[in-house]
């Protein structure tokens, strides 16, 4: 018999891990709700045609396709099979796929439900997504995204709200060294135009987007591999060499690369920077990064990426402005902007810094001991009353020795134990034991409740 296992890039979550994950989700959800974002959910399965062509060629290769039901080869073209043309074959044997992210399904949702929505529409969504990435530290094939989008408005105040969301939610989570990097795709488009390679913007963006993984030397090698000229490579070196806090870097960029698209992107970046500074979000937390690319094809304006200083993983959040995302589903000209929190990477960072609070623990407050049938009703009543007072209470299910029940409480990290034996039952009281100090008090139930509160 083979040893049980799970696919690479996936994980089981034990109770302690689930408690911490739920705390992360609840904290982020609270930030969304405070700002009027409304919750939606979409299916894990989308039509393959919905997803393909939205993430660039590399992204399309990472989509998990689902085989058609039954004899999935029955309608496959024999010639395609003989030629082993996997790209063409995929669309013949698979009509559905697991969602790659939450943004494209959201665009599909908006296009399908547009008559029911009031614009601008502010949505949040916390669900699992799947990508065929190579598994590694902070990189999973199954993970949870926490997204917030504002669609139906071009106002730059939307970008400010999302920067504030990063600041507030990550602050509530206690993440140290938060760096909110921002750029504008128009700056990259202007950079490509100033280099005379506008028609190859996607290739250029994909190469630049690899900077965090391979550094400037790796980007230059990628540009050379993609047959970009030495002049373009030199210009990329200049782009990544631009440093400074916010507005200083913006001034240097405009001096180095003179193009109307760059000026337009910088105008919004300056305004956003100034608004954020007025709201108490500035350097070093806020960073203008002219080399920030984010490879997804649908971004057209501001783009964001959040990294944590000295963290073992890459970016923990990202997002950006899209001018016409719903246009791919037949509803043209609807602009929006959205961000995504990578809950799994956030978990890894908090674990790395040992920064989870006690509130994220998986803990029962009180264990009510089972002292036998004679006092069982009184014990059950006490457990119910303690629960109604707001405590998390377990009733031990078996009439076992006290030593065994106390050991269970210790092993679970339960703070309090309640004992109602025959002596306590006769006096209409209970024994309340502090499992950390071993202090014991004999109290009436209402007194015990007050002490626990």
Protein Blocks (a to p, Z undefined) as FASTA:
>chain_A
ZZddddehiacddfklmmmmmmmmmmmmmmmmmnopacddddfbdcfklmgoplojklmm
mpccdddehjlklmpcfklmmnopaklmmmmmocbdcdfblmlmmmmmmmmmmmmpccdd
ddddddddddfbdcdehiafbdcddddddehiabfklmmmmmmmmmmmmmmnopghiacd
dddfklmmmmmmmnopmmmmmmmmmmmmmmmmnojmlmmmmmmmnopafklmmmmmmmmm
pgcehjlmmmmmmmmmgcfklmmmmmmmmmmmmmmmmnopacfkbccdfkbnolafkbcb
dcdddddehiabdcfbdcdddfklmmmnopghiacddddddfklmmmmmmmnopacfklp
ccdfbdcddebjklmmmmmmmmmmmmmnopacdddfbdcdfklmmmmmmmnopabdcddd
fklmmnopacdddfklopacdddfklmmmmmZZ
